């Protein structure tokens, strides 16, 4: 960067210097041209004035001589010697090159040298025309001449005085100018029109720039005008400024070098802190926290100070982010990530003589706290439990794994692990006041021992979870140590889940149908669709084994969709008075797309909605009764029937029956089994049938297996029966046979 700044500023100064040199050279050229032109004009005026003075001197002298009586007498009498003597005397006195007399007859007296007759005639003609001064060309020479007429009393001739306009005379005239001029007198015909205009004209003569200016001067011959030509070499004039331009160039070069050195020093002063900042930034990017030393108070020093503050802020934010990434935001405990790191470190450094264990626990019925008292109270309870676990663990490690699940790492150096488990359950179960509510929490524990139950963090955490699952299955407030059988059972469960997923797509699922007999009509009024799984290796798998697994994994939703569509398809071919009943799992019921699935199944099969009966259990009303009732009303609006299955075994409430008009109540088989041995069971059946009649609902008794049960149910007013006494579940192909043979069965049951 220093090199770039140095080159940039040096180049910038060089450009500025070049512009200055070009401007100076252009200005000098223009100034020189203006000066030369001005001096030429002045010199031309000086030359005119000198010529005018010379003409006046010649004129005065010629007039004096022409007016002299003796000279006029000599001219009149043709006294040549006298004329020549007078002219010679005057020539010497006035330092003239020529002084002669020309008579009207063309005779010339006193001319030094020979004069061509043509020139004499032209001179006489000019004098006769009244020309008295100007440039006179005689032979090959030019003269600055003036003439005066000699009269006696008429004109008898002319006296002419003149000086030669040779190189010496031109040199003397040139000395009158402040610049080096080369004056010449040339005929106007030798010049161009532009030159005759009187302005200065630049010409290139042999590679030399020459400025030429021509001025008209008086001439004895009107047909041969003469012009004074002044010339000056611009090239030579500008050459005089050459040393100054070279001096400027030398100064520019020195300036560029000085600017380069200064720029390099300045750039180094600027870039060195920047380089330090860049290097520090790279180290910060690698995770190091470095500061740059602040040595100045200028902008760079301010930047360095800002960088140091930024590094401090980044470090603080990273510490906060790291803490947030490894700790639970609600309780401040370590999270699952930090737990696994701590497990790995602890497993790598076992403590001799101590048995360490991972305790996994979650709160019993915590969801009820959130649902009944609200999430703020649930969060406050979690914080209370977290503090209890901190106090209990002392130097141990405590983590919150999510939701209401916690983990502790403890050892048995003071007490056995089973005793620790009992005390931990007791500590968690102590009543507490949270947001004004008295809560008695409970917990279940799963325990995995370091080394014996896992040599890595993943295995140990998994086994502790399996132990917790078994403890919750055994009942609230219990604990279980991990056993190898738990892992085998979990693997079996996982394999069954994989097989069940394949069963959905592989066509291994099928339906069987158990008839429902209407006692009043003495005929089959409905069939209940029962799901079966025919595994290619294990054969028929009991619904008791795979239905809970499907509900836990969410597979019950696609399975339930298939059951509804298949049941509607099969029932479409049955008689119009025969309905199809389908069980709806709580997980499936809570799926917001259930109504759409049912509507699509009815549309595709063409089954009338009133022939589809959905059976739900009372457990649906536990979590959110209002939402459950709203969903039931939306299903009823589709036109389907709704039955309350297993009535009496769950959290039955008359308010549910009053809030939603079920079409049917199915009495659980546990009541039917006791009919023959318990009068109380018969009373319960009577109460249920009377309640259903009062609310306009049908009743169906499940699990009827003998005629004694049938007689009691008919006597107590039950509408329908379902059980092995009438028929076991049958496949689709046997439904039509059962319907066609129903008359004999009906007679048997009716009797």
C-alpha positions in Angstrom: 0.0 0.0 0.0 2.9 2.3 0.7 4.2 1.8 -2.9 0.8 2.6 -4.3 0.4 5.8 -2.3 4.0 6.9 -3.2 3.4 6.2 -6.9 0.0 7.9 -6.8 1.2 11.1 -5.1 4.4 11.2 -7.2 2.4 10.8 -10.4 -0.1 13.4 -9.2 2.8 15.9 -8.6 4.4 15.0 -11.9 1.1 15.7 -13.7 0.8 19.0 -11.9 4.4 19.9 -12.8 3.8 18.9 -16.4 0.7 21.1 -16.5 2.7 24.0 -15.0 5.5 23.5 -17.6 3.0 23.3 -20.5 1.2 26.4 -19.1 4.5 28.3 -18.7 5.6 27.4 -22.2 2.3 28.3 -23.7 2.2 31.5 -21.8 5.8 32.4 -22.8 5.0 31.7 -26.4 2.0 33.9 -26.3 3.8 36.6 -24.4 6.7 36.5 -26.8 4.4 36.7 -29.9 2.5 39.6 -28.4 5.7 41.4 -27.5 7.3 40.9 -30.9 4.2 42.0 -32.7 3.9 45.1 -30.5 7.6 45.9 -31.0 7.2 45.5 -34.8 4.4 48.0 -34.8 6.4 50.4 -32.8 9.5 49.9 -34.9 7.5 50.5 -38.1 6.2 53.8 -36.7 9.8 54.7 -35.7 11.0 53.9 -39.2 8.2 56.1 -40.7 9.1 58.9 -38.4 12.8 58.7 -39.2 11.9 58.6 -42.9 9.6 61.6 -42.5 12.4 63.5 -40.7 14.8 62.6 -43.4 12.4 63.7 -46.1 11.8 67.0 -44.3 15.5 67.6 -44.0 16.0 66.8 -47.7 13.0 68.9 -48.6 14.1 71.9 -46.7 17.6 71.7 -48.2 16.3 71.2 -51.7 13.9 74.1 -51.2 16.7 76.4 -50.0 18.9 75.5 -52.9 16.0 75.8 -55.4 15.2 79.2 -54.0 18.8 80.5 -54.2 19.0 83.2 -56.9 22.4 82.2 -58.1 21.4 78.6 -58.4 18.2 79.4 -60.3 20.3 81.7 -62.6 22.7 78.9 -63.3 19.9 76.4 -63.9 18.2 78.9 -66.2 21.3 79.6 -68.2 22.4 76.0 -68.2 25.6 76.7 -66.2 26.5 73.1 -65.5 29.7 73.7 -63.5 28.0 76.1 -61.2 25.1 73.7 -60.6 27.5 70.8 -60.0 29.6 72.9 -57.6 26.6 74.0 -55.6 25.3 70.4 -55.4 28.7 69.0 -54.4 29.0 71.6 -51.7 25.6 70.8 -50.3 26.1 67.0 -50.6 29.2 67.3 -48.5 27.7 69.5 -46.0 24.5 67.3 -45.5 26.4 64.0 -45.9 24.2 63.0 -48.8 24.8 60.0 -51.1 23.1 61.8 -54.1 22.4 65.5 -54.8 21.6 66.2 -58.5 19.6 68.5 -60.8 17.2 67.3 -63.5 16.0 69.7 -66.0 12.6 69.7 -67.7 14.4 68.5 -70.8 15.6 65.4 -68.9 19.2 66.6 -68.5 20.8 65.4 -65.3 23.6 67.3 -63.6 25.5 66.2 -60.4 24.4 62.5 -60.2 27.1 60.4 -58.9 27.4 57.4 -61.3 25.3 56.5 -64.3 21.5 56.7 -64.4 19.7 54.6 -66.9 17.6 56.7 -69.3 14.4 54.7 -68.5 14.9 55.5 -64.8 15.5 59.1 -65.6 12.4 59.3 -67.7 10.4 57.6 -65.0 11.8 60.0 -62.4 11.0 63.0 -64.6 7.5 61.8 -65.1 7.0 61.3 -61.3 8.4 64.8 -60.7 6.1 66.3 -63.3 3.2 64.5 -61.5 4.1 66.3 -58.3 5.8 63.5 -56.4 8.4 65.1 -54.1 9.4 62.4 -51.7 9.7 58.7 -51.2 11.7 55.7 -52.2 13.5 56.2 -55.5 14.8 53.3 -57.5 17.6 54.1 -59.9 19.4 51.3 -61.5 19.7 48.5 -59.0 19.7 50.8 -56.0 17.1 52.4 -53.9 17.3 55.8 -52.3 15.4 57.7 -49.7 14.9 60.8 -51.7 13.2 64.3 -51.6 12.9 66.8 -54.5 12.0 70.5 -54.9 11.1 72.3 -58.0 13.3 75.1 -59.3 11.2 78.0 -60.8 12.3 81.0 -62.7 9.4 81.8 -62.4 8.1 78.7 -64.1 9.5 75.3 -63.4 12.8 74.8 -65.1 13.9 71.6 -63.3 14.1 69.8 -59.9 16.7 69.5 -57.3 16.8 65.9 -55.9 18.6 64.8 -52.6 18.8 61.2 -51.4 20.6 58.6 -49.4 21.2 55.0 -50.4 18.9 52.5 -48.8 21.5 49.7 -48.6 22.3 47.1 -46.0 24.3 49.5 -43.8 21.3 51.9 -43.8 18.9 49.1 -42.9 21.2 48.0 -40.1 21.2 51.5 -38.7 17.4 51.5 -38.8 17.3 48.1 -37.1 19.3 49.5 -34.2 16.4 51.9 -33.5 14.3 48.8 -32.4 14.6 47.1 -29.0 14.4 43.7 -30.7 16.5 42.1 -33.4 14.8 43.1 -36.6 15.8 42.6 -40.2 14.1 45.5 -42.1 13.8 45.3 -45.9 12.2 47.5 -48.6 10.6 45.4 -51.3 8.0 46.1 -54.0 4.5 45.4 -52.8 4.1 43.0 -55.7 6.6 40.7 -54.1 4.3 40.1 -51.1 1.1 38.1 -50.6 -2.2 39.7 -50.0 -2.2 38.6 -46.3 1.3 40.2 -45.9 0.2 43.4 -47.6 -2.8 43.7 -45.1 -0.4 45.1 -42.6 -0.8 42.4 -39.9 2.0 40.2 -38.6 2.2 36.9 -40.4 4.0 33.8 -39.2 6.1 31.8 -41.7 8.2 28.7 -41.5 11.4 29.2 -43.3 13.8 26.3 -43.2 12.3 25.0 -39.9 12.5 28.4 -38.3 9.4 30.3 -37.2 9.6 33.9 -38.6 7.2 36.6 -37.8 6.8 39.0 -40.8 5.1 42.4 -40.8 4.9 44.7 -43.9 4.1 48.5 -43.8 3.6 50.7 -46.9 6.0 53.5 -47.5 6.1 56.5 -49.9 7.4 55.8 -53.4 8.3 58.1 -56.3 6.6 55.7 -58.7 2.8 55.2 -58.2 2.9 52.0 -60.3 5.6 50.5 -58.1 4.5 50.8 -54.5 7.2 49.9 -51.9 6.7 48.3 -48.5 8.9 48.2 -45.4 9.2 44.5 -44.3 10.2 43.7 -40.7 11.2 40.2 -39.8 11.9 38.6 -36.4 12.7 34.9 -35.6 10.2 33.6 -33.0 12.3 30.5 -32.7 15.3 32.5 -31.7 13.3 34.6 -29.3 11.8 31.6 -27.6 15.3 30.0 -27.4 16.2 32.8 -25.0 13.5 31.5 -22.7 14.9 28.0 -23.0 17.1 28.2 -19.8 14.2 29.3 -17.8 12.1 26.4 -19.1 14.9 24.0 -18.4 15.2 25.5 -14.9 11.4 24.9 -14.4 11.8 21.4 -15.6 14.7 20.7 -13.3 12.7 22.2 -10.4 9.7 20.0 -11.4 11.9 16.9 -11.4 13.3 17.8 -8.1 9.8 18.5 -6.9 8.6 15.1 -8.1 11.4 13.3 -6.4 10.8 15.3 -3.2 7.0 14.5 -3.5 7.9 10.8 -4.0 10.1 10.7 -0.9 7.6 12.7 1.1 4.7 10.5 -0.1 6.6 7.4 0.8 7.3 8.7 4.3 3.7 9.9 4.7 2.4 6.6 3.2 4.6 4.6 5.5 3.4 6.6 8.5 -0.2 6.0 7.4 0.1 2.4 6.3 2.2 1.1 9.1 -0.7 1.6 11.7 -3.1 0.2 9.0 -0.8 -2.8 8.5 -0.7 -3.3 12.3 -4.5 -3.1 12.3 -4.8 -5.5 9.4 -2.5 -8.0 11.2 -4.4 -7.6 14.4 -7.7 -8.1 12.5 -6.4 -11.4 11.0 -5.4 -12.6 14.5 -8.8 -11.6 15.8 -10.4 -13.6 12.9 -8.4 -16.6 14.1 -9.9 -16.3 17.6 -7.1 -14.3 19.3 -7.9 -11.1 21.2 -5.1 -8.6 20.5 -4.9 -4.8 21.0 -3.1 -2.3 18.8 -0.9 0.2 20.6 -2.2 3.7 20.3 0.7 6.1 19.8 -1.0 9.1 18.1 -4.1 11.3 18.7 -5.0 11.8 15.1 -7.6 9.8 13.0 -5.4 6.7 12.9 -5.0 6.8 16.7 -8.8 7.2 17.0 -9.2 4.2 14.6 -6.8 2.1 16.6 -8.7 3.0 19.8 -12.0 2.1 18.1 -10.4 -1.2 17.0 -9.4 -2.0 20.5 -12.9 -1.3 21.8 -14.3 -3.4 19.0 -12.0 -6.3 20.0 -13.2 -6.0 23.6 -16.8 -5.9 22.5 -16.3 -8.9 20.2 -14.7 -10.8 23.0 -17.6 -9.9 25.4 -20.2 -10.8 22.8 -18.5 -14.1 22.0 -18.4 -14.9 25.6 -22.1 -14.1 25.8 -22.8 -16.2 22.7 -20.7 -19.1 24.0 -22.5 -18.9 27.3 -25.9 -18.8 25.5 -24.9 -21.7 23.2 -23.9 -23.8 26.2 -26.5 -22.8 28.8 -30.2 -22.7 29.1 -31.6 -19.2 28.8 -34.4 -19.8 31.3 -32.7 -21.5 34.2 -29.0 -20.7 33.5 -28.1 -24.3 33.7 -25.9 -26.1 31.2 -27.7 -27.3 28.1 -27.4 -30.6 26.2 -24.3 -29.5 24.3 -22.4 -28.6 27.4 -23.6 -31.8 29.1 -22.1 -33.9 26.3 -18.8 -32.0 26.5 -18.7 -32.5 30.3 -19.6 -36.2 29.9 -16.7 -36.6 27.4 -14.3 -34.9 29.7 -15.5 -36.9 32.8 -15.3 -40.2 30.9 -11.8 -39.4 29.8 -10.7 -38.7 33.4 -12.3 -41.4 35.7 -12.0 -40.8 39.4 -10.4 -43.8 41.2 -12.6 -45.4 43.9 -15.8 -43.6 42.9 -18.8 -44.7 40.9 -20.1 -41.9 38.8 -23.6 -41.9 37.2 -25.7 -39.8 34.9 -29.2 -39.1 36.3 -31.9 -38.1 33.8 -35.2 -36.9 35.1 -38.3 -35.1 34.0 -41.3 -33.7 35.9 -44.5 -35.7 36.2 -47.6 -34.1 34.8 -45.7 -30.9 33.9 -47.9 -30.3 30.9 -50.9 -30.0 33.2 -49.2 -27.1 35.0 -48.7 -25.2 31.7 -52.2 -25.9 30.5 -54.0 -25.1 33.8 -51.8 -22.4 35.3 -50.1 -21.0 32.2 -46.6 -21.0 30.8 -45.3 -18.2 33.1 -46.1 -20.4 36.1 -44.6 -23.4 34.3 -41.4 -21.5 33.7 -41.2 -20.3 37.3 -41.6 -23.9 38.4 -38.7 -25.0 36.2 -36.5 -22.3 37.7 -37.5 -23.5 41.2 -36.6 -27.1 40.3 -33.4 -26.0 38.7 -32.4 -24.2 42.0 -33.3 -27.3 44.0 -31.1 -29.4 41.7 -28.2 -27.0 42.1 -28.5 -27.2 45.9 -28.8 -30.9 45.8 -25.9 -31.5 43.5 -23.5 -29.2 45.3 -20.3 -29.8 43.4 -22.0 -32.0 40.8 -22.9 -31.0 37.3 -26.6 -30.0 36.5 -28.1 -29.4 33.1 -31.5 -28.7 31.5 -32.0 -30.8 28.4 -35.1 -29.1 27.3 -38.7 -28.8 28.3 -39.1 -30.3 31.8 -36.1 -32.7 31.4 -33.0 -32.3 33.5 -29.7 -34.2 34.0 -27.2 -34.5 36.9 -23.7 -36.1 37.1 -23.1 -37.4 40.6 -21.0 -40.0 42.3 -21.3 -42.3 45.2 -18.4 -41.2 47.4 -20.8 -40.2 50.2 -23.9 -42.4 49.6 -25.0 -45.2 47.3 -26.6 -44.3 44.0 -30.0 -45.8 44.9 -30.1 -43.7 48.0 -29.2 -40.6 46.0 -32.1 -41.4 43.7 -34.6 -41.7 46.6 -33.4 -38.4 48.1 -33.5 -36.7 44.7 -37.1 -37.7 44.1 -38.0 -36.5 47.6 -36.3 -33.1 47.1 -38.1 -32.5 43.8 -41.4 -33.6 45.3 -41.4 -31.0 48.1 -44.4 -28.6 47.7 -43.7 -25.1 46.6 -45.5 -21.8 46.1 -45.1 -20.5 42.5 -46.8 -17.3 41.3 -49.3 -17.7 44.2 -50.1 -21.3 43.3 -49.3 -24.3 45.6 -47.7 -27.0 43.4 -46.5 -30.5 44.4 -44.1 -31.5 41.7 -43.0 -35.1 41.0 -40.3 -36.7 39.0 -39.1 -40.0 37.5 -35.4 -40.9 37.2 -33.3 -42.9 34.7 -29.7 -43.7 35.8 -26.8 -44.8 33.7 -23.4 -45.6 35.3 -20.2 -44.4 33.8 -18.2 -47.2 32.1 -20.7 -50.0 32.8 -23.5 -48.4 30.8 -21.4 -46.5 28.3 -17.9 -45.4 27.6 -18.8 -42.4 25.5 -21.2 -39.5 26.0 -23.7 -40.4 23.3 -24.2 -44.0 24.6 -24.3 -42.9 28.2 -27.0 -40.3 27.5 -29.0 -42.7 25.4 -29.0 -45.3 28.1 -30.0 -42.9 30.8 -32.9 -41.8 28.6 -34.0 -45.5 28.1 -33.9 -46.0 31.9 -36.0 -42.8 32.3 -38.5 -44.1 29.7 -38.9 -47.3 31.6 -39.2 -45.5 35.0 -42.1 -43.3 33.6 -43.7 -46.5 32.2 -43.5 -48.1 35.6 -45.3 -45.1 37.2 -44.7 -41.6 38.6 -42.1 -41.0 41.3 -40.0 -44.0 40.5 -36.4 -44.6 39.2 -34.7 -47.2 37.2 -31.1 -48.1 36.5 -30.2 -48.9 32.9 -30.3 -52.6 31.9 -29.2 -54.2 28.7 -32.7 -55.4 28.1 -33.9 -51.8 27.8 -31.5 -51.3 24.9 -32.7 -54.4 23.2 -36.3 -53.4 23.6 -35.5 -49.9 22.2 -33.8 -51.5 19.2 -36.8 -53.7 18.7 -39.1 -50.7 18.9 -36.9 -48.8 16.4 -36.9 -51.7 14.0 -40.7 -52.0 14.4 -40.9 -48.3 13.5 -38.9 -48.9 10.4 -41.0 -51.9 9.4 -44.2 -49.9 10.0 -43.0 -47.1 7.7 -42.3 -49.8 5.1 -45.7 -51.4 5.8 -47.5 -48.1 4.9 -45.9 -47.9 1.4 -45.6 -51.7 0.9 -49.3 -52.6 1.2 -48.9 -54.7 4.3 -51.8 -53.1 6.1 -55.4 -54.4 5.7 -58.8 -53.9 7.3 -61.1 -56.4 9.0 -64.7 -55.7 9.8 -66.7 -56.6 12.9 -70.5 -56.3 12.7 -72.7 -54.3 15.0 -76.2 -55.9 15.6 -79.2 -53.7 16.1 -81.4 -55.3 18.7 -84.5 -53.3 17.8 -84.3 -53.9 14.1 -82.9 -57.4 14.5 -80.3 -56.9 11.7 -76.7 -55.8 11.1 -76.6 -52.0 11.2 -72.9 -51.3 11.0 -69.4 -52.7 10.8 -66.4 -51.4 12.7 -63.2 -51.2 10.6 -60.3 -52.9 12.5 -56.7 -52.4 11.3 -54.4 -55.4 10.8 -50.7 -55.6 9.9 -49.4 -58.7 8.2 -45.6 -58.6 8.5 -43.8 -60.5 5.8 -41.6 -62.2 8.4 -43.4 -62.0 11.8 -46.8 -62.6 10.4 -49.8 -60.8 12.0 -48.6 -58.0 14.4 -51.1 -57.2 17.2 -52.6 -53.7 17.1 -51.7 -53.5 20.8 -48.0 -53.5 19.8 -47.9 -51.2 16.8 -50.8 -48.7 17.3 -49.1 -47.0 20.4 -45.8 -46.9 18.4 -47.6 -45.3 15.5 -49.1 -42.7 17.9 -45.7 -42.0 19.5 -44.0 -41.5 16.1 -46.8 -39.7 14.3 -47.2 -42.5 11.8 -50.8 -42.8 12.9 -51.6 -39.8 10.8 -50.8 -41.3 7.4 -52.1 -44.7 8.6 -55.4 -43.1 9.7 -55.8 -41.4 6.3 -55.4 -44.7 4.6 -57.9 -46.4 7.0 -60.6 -43.7 6.3 -60.2 -43.9 2.5 -60.2 -47.7 2.5 -63.1 -48.1 4.8 -65.2 -45.6 2.8 -64.3 -47.5 -0.4 -65.4 -50.9 1.0 -68.6 -49.6 2.6 -69.8 -48.0 -0.6 -71.0 -51.4 -1.9 -72.9 -52.3 1.2 -76.7 -51.8 1.7 -77.8 -48.2 2.4 -78.7 -49.0 6.1 -75.3 -50.4 6.9 -72.7 -47.9 8.2 -68.9 -48.1 8.6 -67.3 -47.1 12.0 -63.7 -45.9 12.0 -61.6 -45.3 15.2 -59.9 -41.9 15.2 -56.7 -41.7 17.3 -56.2 -38.6 19.5 -53.0 -37.9 17.6 -54.9 -38.1 14.3 -57.8 -36.0 15.7 -55.5 -33.2 16.7 -54.2 -33.0 13.1 -55.7 -29.9 11.5 -56.1 -31.7 8.2 -58.5 -34.4 9.5 -61.7 -32.8 8.2 -60.1 -32.4 4.7 -59.0 -36.1 4.7 -62.6 -37.2 5.6 -64.2 -35.0 3.0 -61.7 -36.2 0.3 -62.4 -39.9 1.3 -66.2 -39.4 1.0 -65.8 -37.6 -2.3 -63.6 -40.2 -3.9 -65.7 -43.2 -2.7 -69.1 -41.6 -3.1 -70.2 -42.8 0.3 -73.0 -40.7 1.9 -71.6 -38.8 4.9 -74.3 -40.2 7.3 -73.0 -43.7 6.7 -69.5 -42.9 8.1 -69.2 -43.0 11.9 -66.1 -41.7 13.7 -65.3 -43.2 17.1 -63.3 -41.1 19.5 -62.2 -41.7 23.1 -62.8 -39.6 26.2 -59.0 -38.8 26.5 -59.4 -36.2 23.8 -61.2 -33.9 26.3 -58.4 -33.9 28.8 -56.0 -31.5 27.2 -58.1 -28.9 25.5 -61.9 -29.4 25.8 -62.8 -26.2 23.9 -60.7 -27.1 20.9 -61.9 -30.7 20.9 -65.5 -29.6 20.9 -64.9 -27.1 18.1 -63.3 -29.8 16.0 -66.2 -32.2 16.7 -68.7 -29.6 15.5 -66.7 -29.1 12.3 -66.9 -32.8 11.7 -70.6 -32.9 12.4 -71.1 -30.2 9.8 -69.7 -32.6 7.2 -72.7 -34.8 7.9 -70.7 -37.7 9.5 -71.8 -39.4 12.8 -69.6 -39.2 15.9 -69.5 -41.9 18.6 -67.9 -41.8 22.1 -65.9 -45.0 22.4 -64.9 -46.8 25.6 -67.4 -44.8 27.6 -66.8 -45.0 31.4 -63.1 -46.0 31.4 -61.6 -42.5 31.2 -62.3 -39.1 32.5 -66.1 -39.2 31.7 -67.9 -36.1 32.3 -71.6 -35.4 31.7 -70.7 -31.9 30.7 -69.0 -33.3 27.5 -72.2 -35.2 26.6 -74.3 -32.1 27.2 -71.8 -29.8 25.2 -71.7 -32.1 22.2 -74.6 -34.3 21.0 -72.9 -37.6 20.2 -74.8 -39.9 18.0 -73.7 -43.0 20.0 -72.1 -44.1 23.2 -70.1 -47.3 23.1 -70.1 -49.0 26.5 -66.6 -50.5 27.3 -66.4 -54.3 27.4 -65.1 -54.1 31.0 -68.6 -53.4 32.2 -70.0 -56.2 30.0 -67.7 -58.8 31.5 -69.0 -58.2 35.0 -72.7 -58.3 34.0 -73.1 -62.0 35.1 -71.3 -61.6 38.4 -72.1 -58.1 39.6 -75.4 -56.4 40.1 -73.5 -53.1 40.1 -72.4 -53.6 36.6 -76.0 -54.1 35.5 -77.0 -50.8 37.3 -74.2 -49.0 35.5 -75.5 -50.3 32.2 -79.0 -49.2 33.1 -77.8 -45.8 34.0 -75.9 -45.3 30.8 -78.7 -46.5 28.6 -81.2 -44.2 30.4 -78.8 -41.3 30.1 -78.3 -41.9 26.4 -82.0 -42.2 25.8 -82.5 -38.9 27.6 -79.9 -37.2 25.4 -81.1 -38.8 22.2 -78.1 -41.0 21.7 -77.7 -44.7 20.8 -75.8 -47.2 22.9 -73.6 -50.0 21.7 -72.2 -52.7 24.1 -68.8 -54.0 23.2 -67.4 -57.5 24.0 -70.7 -59.4 24.1 -69.7 -63.1 24.2 -72.6 -65.1 25.5 -76.4 -65.2 25.6 -76.6 -64.2 29.2 -74.9 -60.9 28.6 -77.2 -60.4 25.5 -80.3 -60.9 27.6 -79.3 -58.4 30.3 -78.3 -55.8 27.7 -81.6 -56.2 25.8 -83.5 -56.0 29.2 -81.6 -52.8 30.1 -82.5 -51.1 26.9 -79.1 -51.3 25.0 -79.6 -50.5 21.3 -76.8 -52.5 19.7 -74.3 -55.2 20.5 -70.9 -56.0 19.2 -68.8 -59.1 20.1 -67.8 -62.6 19.4 -71.3 -63.9 20.3 -72.5 -62.5 17.0 -69.3 -62.5 14.9 -65.6 -62.2 15.0 -64.0 -59.7 12.7 -64.1 -60.8 9.1 -62.3 -59.8 5.9 -63.9 -57.8 3.1 -64.9 -60.8 1.0 -66.9 -62.3 3.9 -68.9 -59.2 4.7 -71.4 -59.9 1.8 -71.7 -63.5 3.0 -72.4 -62.3 6.5 -75.0 -59.9 5.3 -76.7 -62.5 3.2 -76.7 -65.0 6.0 -77.8 -62.5 8.5 -81.4 -63.7 8.6 -80.5 -66.9 10.4 -78.2 -65.1 12.9 -80.9 -62.5 13.4 -83.5 -65.1 14.3 -81.0 -66.7 16.7 -80.2 -63.5 18.5 -83.8 -62.3 18.4 -85.0 -65.5 20.1 
